[in-house]
Amino acid sequence: MARGPAGAAAVLGPLLWGCALALQGGMLYPRESPSRERKELDGLWSFRADFSDNRRQGFEQQWYRTPLRESGPTLDMPVPSSFNDVGQDGRLRSFVGWVWYEREVTLPQRWTQDLGTRVVLRIGSAHYYAIVWVNGVHVAEHEGGHLPFEADVSKLVQSGPLSSCRITIAINNTLTPHTLPPGTILYQKDTSKYPKGYFVQNTHFDFFNYAGLHRPVLLYTTPTIYIDDITITTGMDQNTGLVNYKVFVQGSEHFQLEVRLLDEEGKVVAQGTGDQGQLQVPSAYLWWPYLMHEHPAYLYSLEVRLTAQTEAGPVSDFYALPVGIRTVAVTENQFLINGKPFYFHGVNKHEDADIRGKGFDWPLLVKDFNLLRWLGANSFRTSHYPYAEEVMQLCDRYGIVVIDESPGVGIVLTQSYSNVSLQHHLEVMEELVRRDKNHPAVVMWSVANEPASYLKPAGYYFKTLIAHTKDLDPSRPVTFVTNSNYEADLGVRLGSPHLFSSPLPVFWCSPDACSNALQGRTAPYVDVICVNSYYSWYQDYGHMEVIQLQLATQFEKWYRTYQKPIIQSEYGAETIAGFHQDPPLMFSEEYQKGLLEQYHLVLDQKRKEYVVGELIWNFADFMTDQSPQRAMGNKKGIFTRQRQPKGAAFLLRERYWKLANETRYHGSAVKSQCVGNSPFTF
Ligand code: GCB
């Protein structure tokens, strides 16, 4: 489905790798402060899906020019929420094309009259392509459904006597080979089987393509001279914590900056001036992961105060950023946090729940974190796209370590390796790093999940993408998650960096195949090898007895080739809660437990050598496209979609707390852990 007027704007410029962050401006989370106010726009918006044949009626009739109710009927639509599951209209659930959201907002008088106030509209996420108008004037366009974008609307709201404004957002959920994630539209032309113009959206990933305004939308203010971005990196020198800061200011070149670091008691422990520098914190408290230390997730507060003189008088801006002091490093067989071996015992998640789809929801978020901590999970991967900023903030606060993944999932078509796709993927990594760079919980970037890394252009694509991500953030390792079987993966067969520095080995393949293989190799570029495998599920169905051999082979082959630490980034079994069968049969709770136990036997051997983590697939059941393989979604959760435990949750809980005790940094056995005021006891 063509994206219409917006499609043209998605045409992309020259490739940008190798240079510093190319995005204009920062994306600091909007926090209230003495100089900044917020106005949440969550609640009911007016909504209409454009069901016209070409889906462009809204543009042809310019629905953004007047209130939406004047151009036709509207529905009430909650924000944040996916639009798909809240209604009773089956056509809306599977709708592909443009939908229109609108909200009238009354603004505080100062915002519309004080020209020293900057008013910004921020959209946490709009899946997938969004165009925004304020009072009928185009203010922003954004491609990508999982990262925030903003528009400075000061001039518009300050230009007349109005004390309200009308925000219109058109969103298109169409996925093409060049979007992230990619997809294709299949037009069915056989009129004996399908009505004229019939098309469906096809995707190559295993979750439902929910769409809409998924995260909070808000207006916030800053002064016109303001703190636009802050970049923090941290380190340790003996017992002294090092906080390197860089502050970016917009609106003037003449300003003063004061920076103070406060501990959890509010005591100033270090201070500096100017737009960059290093703060030194003697006897610093480190940010430790949950269950790794008796006081995990220690957060300082970096207070940045800007002052400037203008003709209209003094201006000041204030922003407080939570800061965790910690280091991350990778050796040949270890993942180190604060110099100590860290073992990921955690989960893969999805942003997914009944009714709200991918809509952000505080009760759901708090429940999920309570379950994670009950489980003894110390980490998760944001499979398969960046999660809401509020999720990342809770990870910082609770010490839940994050592998932060881009929406690069389902990259399996050759077209999705084109320069247009690569350019977009590079920009998405820029947006992701810009948003999440200051979270201590984020310890690694994942640029993709299960791409067809055997295709010819994959080598160049991933080499470029990973190099760019490392340029953007040299302080964190980078990975992508592979499901390649060692033997089937051309890249692995030929890709060892050691092979290239020694005399060329005798290859079994033809010159053409060799050159394909060399270009297809991708694993040499990653710092940690993340492997997904589903032994006795997608192969050798029902034969749990082969798991140990196959898993041990998988680990050995990968490790012997690359000498890099390995994470079992997915494993699991489809399980329908309440199905019981002993001896175990597939889909029963007993089979899920049995399969996990077989994996654990091998993980327990290999974690003594080079395996540095295990992430179960999946935390909870989640919705997918309809298919004969999926019974109302993917059921590999250890919790149901309603967050109730299956038997495997208890098994994993036992294991994770045991692992925590074995891999804990110091102190006696851990029976419980307090984070903030909430105790979690095994
Ligand atoms: C995978 C994918 C994940 C799927 C899972 C499954 O390898 O990474 O997105 O949901 O397998 O259950 O098939």
Residues whose N, C-alpha, C, O or C-beta is under 5 A from the ligand:
A	BS01	GCB	D206 E450 N532 K636
